[in-house]
Amino acid sequence: MKILVINAGSSSLKCCLYDVLAMGDKPALSLWEASIDWMHQPGVAEIKVETDGAITAEGAFLREAIALDGKTQSRPYIVSRMLQMIWHGPTRVIDGPSMVDMIGHRVVHGGQTYVEPVRITAEVKAEIGRLSTLAPVHNPANLEGIEVAEHLFGDKTPQIAVFDTAFHSQMPAFAAVYAGPYDWVAMGIRRYGFHGISHHYCAQQVAQLMQRELTELRLITCHLGNGCSLAAIQNGHSIDTTMGFTPLDGLMMGTRAGSVDPGILIHLMRQFGYDAERLDHELNKQSGLLGVSGVSSDMRLVLAAMQAGDERATLAFDMYIHRICAGVGAMLMRLGQLDALVFTAGVGENAPLVRERVCHALAFLGVKMDPVKNQNHPLDADIASGDSSARVYVIHTQEDWAIAQACWRYGV
């Protein structure tokens, strides 16, 4: 079964094509991978495509930059052009679109409607569009990817939506309901949580590495990328998480503020004339590491500036760690005990200093990190010392493979 996975976001889009003969525990290698970066060069879409060397003699690699004009060379046009490279040009790995058996899409917000993967229909698309009010940065981009694939592959190729919110759908009401007027619940205002595909995948990988059942483990998973969230996992389910009604809540992130005193927003509106659009822009695009450091939303550049003595970069990093540690403490109180602390995503997988600082804060509980393992580019590995009270894992999150797994289960 050939499964195409499309992970469409506002700043980038990633695709993988898998040929799944059987669903094993280990991720399969993709036949074809592609990405579009919408943000690196303003007004330019950067396409990168790569194929597996087992398919062609040496594999194929392609880079292309296309100027966006909002008309003929629009975002949907760029996505369509990239997808057609699966069967056209030097990166061709199949003979045509009919060879794709199923298409899986990451959809960020499923609201209370979708708590399991679902086949995409006109009704499902309409609901994803309606839920864009809850995820205005993400759901429209997800829907764009769905519609381009529908145009290219036709309605006979099943498309499956896999929702980031689904893994958190079993949170108890006391963790999900906000302490505002109870009427908010009827309005759909509650904590949904995000990054669920990643949190679930990493929890499953840790259970396999520990050779234990996931249902018997108590885990804290730290998804630290441009967006950041923690999850407390017990009995195989998320019982609490840091993101909330939208992906803006919780930890300090690359450009997002995370949790702020809502009184600040009222103050800005009353005293400085802020409207919803300005608040949205500043909280989602001009805050976090970028807003505090003034350097970048990229942790690598913030760390470089900090090492060069930049005081604002140092403040941004210290705030980032403080927020993670506070969140881990909250998750730990929900679990009551900890079997493993898990780091994943771009920062979690590639920033040893972040892992070191967080684990140092947990030293009073007996959590101990092996400094050599931590610095040695760990991948799907335990970096705790032998006498640590809990294991510490670095897991390479593979959301695309998790989506392919969901499609496989849906289709068999």
Secondary structure, 3 states (H helix, E strand, C coil): CEEEEEEECCCEEEEEEEECCCCCCCCCCCCEEEEEECCCCCCEEEEEEEECCCCCCCCCEEEEEEECCCCCCCHHHHHHHHHHCCCCHHHCCCCCHHHCCEEEEEECCCCCCCCCCEECCHHHHHHHHHHHHCCCCCHHHHHHHHHHHHHHHCCCCCEEEEECCHHHCCCCHHHHCCCCCCHHHHCCCCCCCCCHHHHHHHHHHHHHHHCCCHHHCEEEEEEECCCEEEEEEECCEEEEECCCCCCCCCCCCCCCCCCCCHHHHHHHHHHHCCCHHHHHHHHHHCCHHHHHHCCCCCHHHHHHHHHCCCHHHHHHHHHHHHHHHHHHHHHHHHHCCCCEEEEEHHHHHHCHHHHHHHHHHCHHHCCCECHHHHHCCCCCEECECCCCCCEEEECCCCHHHHHHHHHHHHHC
